[in-house]
């Protein structure tokens, strides 16, 4: 895994003059883990995709999980930006502590919204609407509303860096599913499998069932 201090250090060591942007996933199993990583990377932007009941055997409580995840937002200076998944209940409750944060999600009230989500055996389609009202339609091989949320956060960040929304249509379409995580497999003869065999938590299981229910 590359979302640990050692993994991120290895990734940073591979950077050279051909790289303009470094994106790091930051994992945590205990209080202070995210701060350790932000002290290494010193990020300019933060994107919180979700806070759920996970690693409670090491965190001790859901409050510790929330506070640790928000160590990422706390590391961003006034010159940077924080993006929050406004559909996540635990993130939404803490969002008022970050009044300048940009929210995204499928629910009303988010700065960036995804609507008109439809699912088929080809994947997912959805419409993204920016804070200024501009919208664009996207398609992806990924399944589940949580993946739409993740893509929406990435689209919001990319658009804010100056990439036009319409130029993101093809990159979003090309994204391949991670093996064993709601992976859509066409077995031919009209038979389609959804492989979600990777280990999960209760929220992930509900998301998988919700994705199945969209068919």
ABEGO torsion letter per residue (X at the ends): XAABAAAAAAAAAABBAABABBBBBBBBABBGAAAAAAAAAGBABBBBABBBBBGAAAAGBAAAAAAAAAAAAAABBAABBBBBBAABAAAAAAAAABAABBBBEABBGBABBBBGBBBBAAEBBBBBBBAAGBBBBBBBABBEAAAAAAAAAAAAAAAAAGBBAAAAAAAAAABBBBBGBGBBBBAEGGBBBBBAABBBBAAAAAAAAAAAAAX
